[in-house]
């Protein structure tokens, strides 16, 4: 009987009689390298994901601009009625039947999903159901507040619609006061399509402060209710929003970094409510 010889390398050995393979130290080094690489890549992946969601938000703003302009074109250049309590509200009990929601839903705006910002959904969707879906009420069981696809008499969204907002508004300079030089103040929001220009703001998220009441930080990655955080250092003292998308009345969209977000208008819920964008 012939005996087959097995080469050392086939038995997992090297010629010196030492078994081939990784040592524990080598495995630990490889694992450490992988962990370091993962740590380096994670922020880049997070930034890429955030940029993608922000791009979706910008697309939403462009579509919302289009439907408002189409409505105005069919109604002698005037935008839909907007006498709601705040620009992010688009229906209220006193205008049910003639609100923005009632006038545009299913006709000019058929896809209500564009009223959801993916960034604010991620931040606040579990807190307010209508920030997660336009078919949800704000709080389960409470039918008073909800999204476009609900029967709620109060409808509000992640987006402030500024056009034709009729409660008295004052437009201010970067210090938050009405400047004697009108060129230093934020241009007024448009009431008519003919007033649309690249300087007039049209759509954005809500960052607002009402002294003695609520301070809302509902911009991208904001902290929501900032009422009890004080306000030292102006906006930078209480808002953590890194940037704010602003749709202009000509259809363009600007992404303002936090350092460029400033007080722009006062009014709405209270004469001293200040809106930042």
Beta strands, then each sheet from edge to edge (+ up, - down):
strand 1: 89-91
strand 2: 137-139
strand 3: 142-146
strand 4: 154-156
strand 5: 160-161
strand 6: 169-171
strand 7: 201-204
strand 8: 207-209
strand 9: 215-217
strand 10: 224-225
strand 11: 243-248
strand 12: 253-257
strand 13: 263-267
strand 14: 274-276
sheet 1: 1+ 4- 3- 2+
sheet 2: 5+ 7- 11+ 12-
sheet 3: 6+ 13- 14+ 8- 9+ 10-
end
